[in-house]
Amino acid sequence: MAERLDDRDLERTLSDIGTRLGGTKRDLWPAVRTRIAERRARPWWSRLSIERGALAPVAATLAVILVAALLLTPRVADALGNLLNLTGVQIYRVPQTPTARPTAPALTFAGQRVATAAEASRIAGFTVRTPAALGDPSAIYVETAPVRVTIVYASVKGIPTSPQAGVSAIVVEFKGTLETQIMAKAIGPGTTLDAVPLGGGVAYYLAGQPHQFFFRDPAGTMQPETLRLAGNTLLWEDGALTYRLEAQVSLEEAVRIASSLR
Amino acid sequence: MEGRPAEDAVLVERAQHGDTEAYGELVRRYQALATRTAYVITGLSAEAEDAAQDGFAKAYFALSRFRTGAPFRPWLLRIVANEAKNRRKAAGRRATVDLSVAEDRPSGDTALSPEEAALASERRTFVLGALGRLREEDRLVIAYRYFMQLSEAEMADALGCARGTVKSRLSRALARLREIAGSEVSADG
């Protein structure tokens, strides 16, 4: 190339190159869909490794949670086994799980009982949704400090009644996110964890023994949560809200119920 | 344009609510642009496609953080470009723009005489060689403007810079390209 390109020739040549860089002609969607499914199926900790470099603040938070866990559940802390580090989530694996809330009289839930989801929404300050797959709720309770809505299903066909609370299923909705907040969860050897696709994101399915977990509320405060039923639990988030379904149902059924939120 | 923003917004919203096929439509709409972007960084076609696929998958999981009403295209390209940069860094090498990719594809311009076509081909070879010697950031800003025809606002989003600095970045990148091309002319001469 012995001649010098003027600005016009340079720009024209660049545009010419652009028209020839066609990009792929292959349909990438099947491959992308597979990669999405693979990422969803990965265990939490392996997906976390992608952003491990950005986890210094989480490590600091982990220390806070560890201390809090010691204060909140000393027996659990004493028995702390291996520590797993997850995306925005810390899991303490312990030899023994904390027991669920002591056998409570049937249908005793905290908060104000309201008649409809609309009324619950008004008090809670967010839109309360109910899963159509469970039918009409038996009762809805709204707590205000912190804000938490508990929707109770006393008897649902095909779902056994929990001996702990005397109901088939409960759905709890509260502010706080699993992705950006920190949650700690004590799980025992009898509990399994699965990450499953739900809507555009991921839900976490905990099956086996009763369990307890911690999450950070919108104010940044760590809150302990005890699961009410000795059943399986699906945790997921949508926007600023976290949802949890507790019912003695399979993973597939839990996802089906969660997908029916209206 | 490879898609109208209004349609993108509808597809993004559907994808955010769990409609994976809506996301599939976005992938098909922008797969050429995404692989082109990754290619400008990696310089290898196969690696570019791989980076684009991973970029699409990452973008899918980031949809919940996508700002409603924002343009999807530059947001996606930024994710894909980062993915391509990470791959190139991991491989520990400079990108080399593979000439054959640009040369093998017809541009649709049949109005050139054989002599003009030969000259145009020679210029492409020359400019691609100079592009390969540019810094990655310069190559990317030129690619967004001339290879992807992004608007200034889209370029700002895709590059993660203020809109006001796009022009100056492009201008500096072109100046450096001319400088490299000029030195090659001198060497040839």
Interface residues (C-beta under 8 A of the other chain):
Chain A: M1 A2 E3 R4 L5 D7 D9 L10 E11 T13 L14 S15 D16 I17 G18 T19 R20 L21 G22 G23 T24 K25 R26 D27 L28 W29 A31 V32 R33 R35 I36 R39 E179 L198 G199 G200 G201 V202 G239 S259
Chain B: A15 Q16 H17 G18 T20 G24 V27 R28 Q31 A32 L33 A34 T35 R36 Y39 V40 E49 A52 Q53 D54 F56 A57 Y60 F61 L63 S64 V101 A102 E103 D104 R105 P106 S107 G108 D109 A120 E122 R123 R124 T125 F126 V127 L128 L131 I142 A143 Y146 F147 M148 Q149 L174 L177 R178 A181 G182 E184 V185 D188 G189
